[in-house]
Amino acid sequence: MDEFILIEKYFKKLTYNNPSALDLNDDVFFDKKKNVVISTDTYVEGVHFLNFRNPDLVIKKIVRSTISDLYCKGVKPKFIFIAASGNNSSFSNKNLNIISKSLKEEQKKYGIKLSGGDTTKSNKTIFTIMSLGYAKKIVKRNQCKNGDDIYVTGNMGDSYLGLQILKKKVFINKKDHNYFAKKYYLPDLPIKISAHLLNFANSSIDISDGLFGDLSKLINKCELFYRVDLNKIPISVNLRNYLSKSKKKKINFISKGDDYQILFTSSKSKRKYIQKFFKKMNQKVTLIGNLTKDAKNNEIIDFNKRLKHANNEGYSHNF
């Protein structure tokens, strides 16, 4: 079974309908009375990152991907708690100094503070990070409306190509190698718009597991279907050039995960406001489709052709 069926079947009932748990169907825990928002993520060597040869880059990637869960809810993270498991090699004095320095840089960049955690010995390097922030309201999943526009911030696909390069499945010139590898390790979180999401977003999620997979999670309780224009999905000039030279298909790159951009839906009446706001913030945002109840299936449109997208639903853990 996949991770979502596992949660639904075995763990959802253990919340005893605690409203703060959000039915275990969102990225966060939200205590509305105490204004507390919490998210937890685990990162395993060989699953979530290839290896620990670059501890500075790995620790930055996992911190950013964790706090992204709060930013996409419209919440500024304040504190992080890190549980770290490793061995004499991964947690050598050299690596620990590098990790400490990298954490300090991330704390300064995002205004967060390390506030607790745990350390254990293990063969594999594993990190569990909890991030905590405060908010009176958040933008939840599954609050989409019929007719909503679908937006994404930033670009899709750079991170996935970076991963393929690091896995040595793709060989490319040094300049592009460095560009895509950096996009994989150091996602550029759209933090400037986070505090304003409540002004225009009906529902939102960060793109961690893949554009279409996360879009399905965003609307999964709403009895709506998405219609997305493949040609409107934003990609970088670098990725466009690579696809043109390699003759590879765009759809095989834009929904594989690790983008950590914000995917949100908004009413059509907010279009002008969103365009003006994002231009003022100097943050890229793209309208890629819409939601409807008047359909039988989700659709990805490439000009006038409907694409099969079973292989583009994104990443999911299966047990």
C-alpha positions, 0 to 999 in steps of 0.5 A, a space after each residue: 500500500 502507498 503511504 496515504 492508504 497506510 495513514 488512512 487505514 491505520 493512523 487517522 482513527 488514532 487522532 480521535 477527531 482532534 481538529 488540530 490534526 486536520 484529519 492527517 490530510 495536510 502538511 501540518 498540525 494546526 492548533 487554532 486556539 493556541 495559534 501553533 503550527 507544526 510540521 515534521 519530516 524524515 530524510 533517509 540516506 539513499 531515499 531522500 538524499 543520495 549520500 552524505 558526501 556533501 553534508 553542507 548541501 544535504 543539511 540545507 536541502 532538508 531544512 528548506 524542504 521542512 520549513 517549506 511545509 509551513 511557508 506554503 500554509 502562509 506561516 513563517 517558521 520560528 523554531 526547528 528541532 532536529 533528530 539526527 542518526 548517523 555513524 563515526 563517518 557521517 558525524 566525524 568532527 569535520 562533518 559536524 563542523 560543516 553541519 553546524 556552519 550550514 545550520 547557522 547560515 540557514 538560521 540567519 537566512 530564514 530567521 529560525 532557531 535550533 531549539 532541540 532534538 536528539 542524536 542516535 547512532 545508526 548505520 544510515 544517516 537519517 534526519 527528522 526535523 520538526 518546524 514550528 511557527 505561529 498563526 491565527 489562520 492557515 491556508 489548508 489543503 482541500 479548500 478548493 472551489 469549483 472554477 478555481 484557477 491553478 497557480 504555481 510559483 517559480 519553475 518546475 523540473 530543474 531539481 529533477 534534472 539535477 538529481 539525474 545528473 548527480 546519479 550520473 544518469 545524465 551527462 552535461 557540461 560543467 556550467 549546466 551541471 553546477 546550475 542543476 545540481 544547485 537547484 536540487 540541493 538549494 531550492 529557492 523557497 518563495 518566502 516573500 509571498 507566504 505571509 500574503 497567501 491568505 489574501 488570495 489562495 483558497 488552498 495551497 501545498 508545496 511541491 515536494 512529491 511532484 506537480 500532478 501528485 501534489 495537485 491531486 493531494 490538494 484537491 482530494 476531498 473536494 470532488 473536483 478535477 483539474 485541467 492543466 495546460 502542459 505548455 503553460 507549466 513554467 520551466 527555466 531557460 536552462 531546462 528548455 535548452 536541455 530539452 531542445 538539445 536532448 529531444 526529451 519530453 517536458 512532461 517527464 521532467 516537470 512532475 518528479 518532485 523536489 521543486 519546493 515551490 507553492 502550488 495554490 488555487 484561487 478564485 478567477 476574481 483574484 486574477 488581476 490582484 495576483 498578477 499585480 501582487 506578484 509583479 510587485 514582489 518580483 516573484 514568478 507565478 504562472 496560471 497553469 489551469 483550472 478546477 471543475 466539477 464538470 469532468 470525469 477525469 483529471 486532464 493534462 492538455 498538450 495543445 489539443 492532445 490529452 496526455 496519459 499521466 499515470 507515470 507523472 503522478 509524482 513520488 510516493 512511498 510504498 510499503 
